């Protein structure tokens, strides 16, 4: 994915809303070379200079805060371009050394804009509904200026466009945005839309919804797994048949904790909504039942805690259902990071899930300092 998780912007937005202070939303439009952020990523800037989200490793944020002052005052959007690919990086006097270039759109989000599009995006995020925002970067239509935005959520109608229903010429835009909402959350990325008469160009930015993780088993070593997933703002559900373990007070705030028998998993949980599941109850019969239930689902990542011998026994026990797990089961679960503490094992598990959902192989970026 290449879009900033909206949850990182919301606490700052809510503080500014309570003070009725307009914020400025910075959106990366396009990049070249090596850059920290990619198209579609956001940063929110408050009047105090406080900001949420990162578009660089701290190289550009100070300059963006200064430029945000005029946008906040006038309400007029602007595009700021940075090119730091020169060898001595003297351009703009930023000294970033990032060796990249990017164009960033600055737009006001405040009382005058009814806090859009962030207000609606926040509601969509909390409800886990797909949404796509279009940010206009070029336009021949004076009624659609630079920074004009439209928001598309299939669950809502009509489409929001700066608080108004879109004009008839926008049918093509709406079709493109609706198509973008059907892309799976792991494949979502910013794309461009172009219309010729009148000429209009817009960046379509999908809302990044959080991955959903199911943890089957609520023993002591489950807690750091849930803590790390919660830190990443994943939506976590924990199930266990033991009442003493299935206690929400033992887990990170926001985690869903459910007491149920393993044989109830398929009937009480909508398993296909999960992006990943980890079986770690340390109870052989329970794990066997969990594994058999998950085998018949579309969950793309299924992890099983325990040594290869335990995996072989469980797969043998579930019979032909084991064939359905051939490409999805990770057992033993986790990357080989070293360490035997529960926290180290949790890091290995979450790291492997993160890589799998991003469709990465989790290799080092560079193995040899002399390599290009």
N, C-alpha and C positions, 0 to 999 in steps of 0.2 A: 504494500500500500504506500501511497505517497501523499496522504492528506493528514493534517494535524488532528489528533483526537480532540474532539470539541470539549471534552470534559476538562482539559487543561486550561481552557479559556473561561469557563463558566464561573468559578469563584470570583475572579476579578470583575466580570460582567455584573454579577449580582451585587457586589459591593458598590459599584458605580451606579447601578439602578437605584439602590437605596438612597444614594446621595443625589440622584437625578443629574448625574454628570455624564456627558457624552464621551464615548470612547472612540478610538480609531482602529479599524481592522486593517491589518497589512496582509495581503495575499500574494504569494509568489506566482507570477504568471509564466515565466519561462527562464531557463537557466542554460549556461554553457560552461564546460569545463568542470572542475571539482567544486561543488557547493554543498553546504551543510543541509540546506533544504531543497526540496524539489517542487515543481508546479502543483499548486493546490494547497500548500501548507500555509498556516495562518499564524499570526501574532496579534495580540490585542494590547493596545496602549491606552493607559488611563491618563487623565489630566495631570496627575502627580508625577508622571514619568514611569510609574510602575508598569511592568508589562508581563504578559503571560504568553508562553510559547516561544520558541527560538527559531530564527531564520538563518542564523549563523552561530558560530561558537562564541558569540559576544562581540564580533567584529563590526556589525552593522547596526546593532540595536540602538546605540547611542545616537547615531545620525538619524535613524528613523524616528526616534522620539522627538527630535528637533523639528523634523519635517511634518510630524503629525499635528503640531500646534496650529499651523495654518489650515489644515484640513478640518480640524475640530472647530475652528472659529468660523470658517466660511461655509462648511458643508460641501465644498467642491472637491471631488475626487482628483487624484493625481497619480501618475506613474513615475516611480523613481527607478533609475537604472544605475547599477554598479558594475564596473568592470575592473577586476583586480588580477588580471592575468599577466600584467607586466612583471618583469623579473624583480624590480625593486619595490613594486607595489606602492608607488607614490601617489597614484590617483586617489582623490578625495582625502588624502592624508590619513587614511584609516589604518594602514599598516597591518592588514589582516593576514596576508600571506595565504589566502584561501585558494588563489589561482583559479578563480571562477568568475562568472558574470551572472547577474540576474536582474530581471525586471520585477518590480514590486508595486502592486496597486494599493493605494491608501484610500479608504472610504470611511465616512463617519457612521457610527452606530450609536444613536442616542435617542432622547425623547422625541426629537423631530422626525426620526425614522421609525418611531414606534419600536425601537430596539431590534429592528429587522436587518439582516436575516437571522441574527443570532438567537432571538427569542424563539422563533419557530424551530430552529435547528436544535435548541436545547430541549424543547418538548419532544421532538422526534427522537433525539438521543435517549432520553429517559424512557420513552415508550418502545425503543428498539425498532423504529420504523425507518425504512429507507427514505432518503431525501437527496436531492441534488440542487445546488445553487449555481445559477449562471451570473457571472460578473462581466458586464460589457466593457470591452477595452477599446473598441473602435465603433463609430456609428455616424451615419449620414443623416439620421433622423433626429432633429432637435428635441423631440419628446423623449428620446432615449439617450441621455448623456453618458459620458464616461463614468463608470462606477455604478450605473444603474444595475439593479439585480433582480432576479426572478428566482423563486423557490418552488420546486416541484416535489410534492409528496403524494404518491398514489392514493394514500388513505384520505387525502383532503381534496376538496374541489370548491371553487376554482383555484387555479394556480395563483400563488401570491406574487405580486410584482410591485415592490415598493408600496405595498398596502392596497393595490388596485388590481382589478382583473386585467389580463393582457389584452392588447388590441388584436384585431384579426390577423395582421401580418405575422404574428408570433406563433402561428400554428406549427411551422417547421421547428421552431425552437422548442416548443412544448413536446413535440414528438421525440426530438433528440434527447431531451431531459428525461422523459418517461422511459426511453430505452436504456438510459444510463442507470436508472434505479433498479433495473432487473439484473444487473451484473452482481455476481456474488461478492460478499464483503471482502474476501481475500484477494479478489482481482480488481477491486475498485481503484481507479486512478483518474486524475484530472485529464480532460480531453477538450479539444477546441471545436467550436461551432461557428460556421460562417454562412452568411446570407448575403446575396448580391444586390437585390433591389427592394428596399434600400440596403446599402452596404452595412453589415453589422457583424462584429466579431465578438465572441464571448467565450470565456473559460468556464467549462462545466465542472464543478467540484462536488464529488459525491461525499455524503456524510459517512465518516468512518465509524461503523458500529463496533462495539467491543466483542471480542471472541467470547463464546460461551463454553465454559469448562465444567464437566461433571466429574466429581471425585467420589468414587464408590469405596467407602470406608472412612471412618472419622477418628482413627487412632491418633496417638500423640504425634507421629511423624507426618500426619496429614496437615497439621496446623501450619508449618512453614510453607508448604505447597500453596495453601490458600492465601497466606500472607503475601507471598510473592506475586501470585496472580492478581490479588486485590490491588497491590501497589501499581500494577500495570493497567488497572481499571478494567480487568476482565470481569465478566459476570460469572460467578462461581456458584454451583449447587453441590452440596455435600449430602450424601445419603448414608445411613447406617441403621442396622437393625438393633443396635445396643443403645438403650435410652441414655445411659451415662455418657456415651460418646456423642450422641446426636443432640448436643446442647449448643444453641447459637452463641451463648456467652463465651464459648471456648475459641471462637473463630473471629476473623477480621470483620469489622462492621460492614454490613451490606451483603455478606455471604448468605445464601439461602441454605438452611440446614433442615433436613427432613428425616424423620424417623420412619423407616419402612423396612419390611422384610425383603430380602433379595428377590424373592419370587414375585413381588409387587412392582418391581422396577419398571417393567414394560407397560404395565397397566396404569401406573400413577404418574409416570414422567413422559413428556413428549421428547423422546430420545433423539429424533432426527433434527431437533433444533440446535443440538450441541455441535460445536466445532471440534471438540476433543473430549476424551474421557480417559480417566486413569483409575485403574482398579488396584486398590491397596488396603484391603480390609484385614490382611493377615489371617483370614479365616478361609480355609480351603473350600468348604462347601459354599460359602457365600461368594467367593471369587469365581467359582465354577458357574454359579447361577448368573452372576453379573456378566461374565464373559459370553455365555450363551445368549443372553438377552441382547447384548450389544452387537453380536455377530449378525443379527438380522436387521440392523439399522444402516443408515447412510452416514453415520459418524465417520469422518475421514481419518481421524487419528484415534487409536485405542492403545493405551499403554498399560502394561501389566507389571507390577512390582514382583521381584523375586528372581531366583536363579533360573538358568535354562532348563534344569531338570524339573522344576515346578511348572514351568511353561509347558513342557512336553506332556506332563501328566494331565494338566488341565485341558489341553487341546485334544488329547486322546479321550478324555472323559466326555467332551461335548460332541464327539462323533463327527458327522458330516458338516455340522455348523462351522467346524474349524476351517473348512475350505473358503468360507465367506470372509475370513480374516486375513487371508494370505498377503494382501498388499497394504493392510491397515494396521496390523498389530506390531507394536514395538515392545519387545520383551527379551531381556530386561529393559524396562523403561529408562529413558534418560541418556544423556551424552556421557562419555567417559571423561569426566572432569577431575577425577580423583577426589578423595575425601569420603569418610564414612559417617560423618555426623548427619543428623536429620536435615540440617540446614543445607549442607553440601549436596545431599541427595535431592532435596527440593529444587535447588538451583539447577541441577542437571536435568531434572524432569521439565521444569518450566522452560529452560533453554532449548530443549529438544522440541517441545510443542511450539515455541515461538518460531523456530527455524522451519518446522513442518508447515505451519500456517502461512509463512511467508514464501514457501516453496524454495527454501535455501538448503544447502547441504552442510551448513555450519562449519565450513573450513576457515582457517585463518585468512585474513585479507592478504597477507604476504608472508611467505615462509622464508624468503631469502632477501636480505636487505639489498643485495646487488641485483635482484631481479627487477625488471621494468614494472 
